[in-house]
Amino acid sequence: MAESTIGQPLTNGTKPQLDLASAEWQSSSQGTGDVQIAFVEGYIAMRDGRSPDGPSLIFTPAEWRAFVLGARDGEFDLT
C-alpha cells in the first residue's frame, strides 16, 4: 500500500492551492484577536477573521504541530 501524500508539501516544497470557499472556519473563544483555522484536505489553513477574503497561511500537519508546540513554549511571546 502506498503512503498517503495528503497534507505533505509538493515535490518542489510548495503547498497545493486549496479551495477554501467551503472551509469550516473555527475561532477560539478565549484570548484576543480574530485568528481562524480550518482543516482542509489534510492541511491546516489559518486566516485573519477580520479580513476573511485576505490571504490564508497553509500548514502541513508537521508544521502545524511545530507551531502549536512553539506557541505553548512561549516562542512567540512579545517581550
N, C-alpha and C positions, 0 to 999 in steps of 0.2 A: 504494500500500500504506500502511495506517495505521501510525503509530508505536506501538510497544509501550508499554503503561502499567504493565507488571509491574514491581514494585519502586519505583513512584512514589507520593508522597503523594496522598491523595484530594483532591478539589477544595477541601475545607474545611481542608486542611493536616493532617488526621489520617491515620493508617495503618489498613489493614483489620485486622479481627480474624482472626488466623491460627490454624489448628488445629495446635498444637504437639505433640499427643499422639503422633504417629508420627514426629516430627522425629528426625534422626540427630545427636545432640549430640556435639561434639568438644571435647576438652580439650587444653591444652598439656602437653607432657611436661617443660617447663622452667619454672623460676620457682616462685613461691609463689602460693597462692590456689587457688580452685576455680572459676574463670570458665570457662563453657562457651559455645560458639557453635553455631548450626545455620543452614543455608541452606534457607529455606522460601519457595516461591512468589515468588522474585525478591527477597526481603528477607533480612536477617541478624538473627537473634534471639540475644540474649545473656542468660545467667542465672547465678545462683549455684548451682554444682553441689552445695553443701552443703544447699541448700533448693530442690530441683528442682520442687516444687509451688508455689513462690513466683512472683512476677511476673517477666516477661521484658521486656527492652528490645528494641524493634524499630527497626532502622535501614534506610533506603534504601541502595542501593549507594553513592550520593554521600556520604551521611552516614557510612557505614562507612569509606570511603576517607579522609575528613577526620579521623575518629577515629584510624585507624591511623597516618596521617602525623603527627598531633599527638603520639601516643604515641612514635613514633620520634624526634621532635624534642625529647622531654623535657617537653612541655607539661603533663603530668600528674604529673611527678615531685614527690615530697614534699621540702620543704626543711627 
